[in-house]
Amino acid sequence: MACENEKMTAPILSAATDREQPSSKNNIVPDSGENDNPSDDCWEQFFIRMQQTCDPAYMHAISLNELYEQVYASRPPLIDGLLCSGTYLFVGAPKLGKSFLMAQLAYHVSLGRPLWGYNVRQGTVLYLALEDEYRRLQERLFRMFGVEGADELYFATSVRQLGGGLQEQLDRFVRDHPNTKLIIIDTLQKVRENGGDRYSYASDYDIVSQLKSFADQRGICLLLVHHTRKQQADDKFDMISGTNGLLGAADGAFMLQKEKRTGNAATLDISGRDQQDQKLHLVRNPESLIWELESVETELWKEPPDSILEAVARMMTDQSWTGTPSQLVEALNLDLPPNALTKRLNVKASHLESEYGIRYESNRTHAGRRIILNRISREA
């Protein structure tokens, strides 16, 4: 029989492949009751698992029921409908205006200011402008935004290469600035290690995978500015310079293309794992050189309201609520088994927090499972 109170066990998840880590307050073992007490079998199963992990042939796997028992930390989009946490390529031909658009994204995120009508969540930004110098950056930003400063926007024009100290530098910056939400590397080529096989699929995939692992572990967005090749392709994203390993390891890509090299109109194609494919039509202001939104080709799909989450929001007349799954079912007046409710809320925890401002926790104690609901600021 499965141990119901295994506080000392946790899923072994790869940071390079799993985008979010489960809350340490939640147990992976399915809930078969609310008042189970720990047994001596727990210790035996704990030591069995310890022995298993020392076996080189052992592969940790969890069941679908165990997966539904996880509560993952909420990671709302950095820019609603446009940019999420993860690692993205931002590609376009040289001298197209990519760096101006990167500066624009960095500036808006650092201030939490809406961009093109998209809601932006404020956070510290690090912009590695590796093809620029501080004088040029000063002139560019003054032309774009005037003298209005941004305390949470940082620049560097020289860093180490990947595998030669870059990750340590980025890690130090994030530790010193815990509210970091966005890091821009302009360009990817500037931080690549020198090597004879640097253009192989395996090498390209490994480069982005290393950066993705860093971004995923810290829950930030990493934008890698890169160039396109001259050859045209039926799929625009096949024009990314290098092999398919770059895009294969990334969470998505942005492709900026001008209709005419000498014109100000451009399209921005967006494709990714966590957002809908889109095409934006942009025009560049000839005076400020800021990219402005002209039209959106694809309407964003919006998730329909969830009746259970709405019921939870209506029930939350106080700042917090604590109780058992059965008590929550009763409070919500639902015809639903308590175990099914907790699994549904486990899956929808991030949505409950981002859309309704309610943080959900599911803990198992000696007395049984407890659900904790707390109202929070939407900006938390």
Number of C-alpha atoms within 10 A of each C-alpha: 4 11 19 25 23 19 18 9 16 14 15 12 14 12 16 16 12 11 20 18 18 18 16 14 13 19 25 24 23 19 22 11 13 19 15 17 13 17 12 8 14 18 15 12 15 16 12 11 15 12 11 14 14 9 10 7 8 11 10 11 11 12 11 9 13 16 18 18 24 26 28 19 18 19 16 16 19 21 21 16 18 21 23 25 23 27 30 26 24 27 27 23 20 12 9 18 19 22 19 18 17 18 19 18 20 25 24 20 25 23 19 17 17 16 18 13 9 13 17 23 21 22 22 23 29 24 20 20 23 18 11 14 13 12 8 10 17 11 11 17 20 14 14 17 14 11 10 7 12 15 9 18 20 15 16 14 15 14 18 16 17 18 13 13 12 16 17 13 14 17 15 11 13 19 12 10 15 11 14 22 25 27 23 24 24 23 20 20 15 19 19 19 15 10 8 7 10 16 15 14 15 14 18 21 19 16 21 24 20 15 21 25 19 21 25 21 16 20 21 24 24 25 29 23 23 22 23 21 15 10 9 11 11 7 7 13 19 16 21 24 18 18 18 17 19 25 21 14 21 23 22 23 24 24 23 26 22 19 11 9 12 8 11 17 18 22 20 19 20 20 18 21 12 15 18 15 18 18 19 17 19 22 19 19 13 10 8 14 19 20 22 15 17 15 13 14 12 11 10 13 9 7 6 6 9 11 9 16 20 13 14 19 18 11 13 14 10 9 10 13 15 14 14 21 23 19 14 20 18 13 13 16 10 13 9 12 11 21 17 13 17 27 21 15 23 21 16 18 23 21 18 22 24 19 14 18 18 25 20 21 21 26 16 22 16 12 12 18 22 19 19 16 20 16 18 15 11 12 8 8
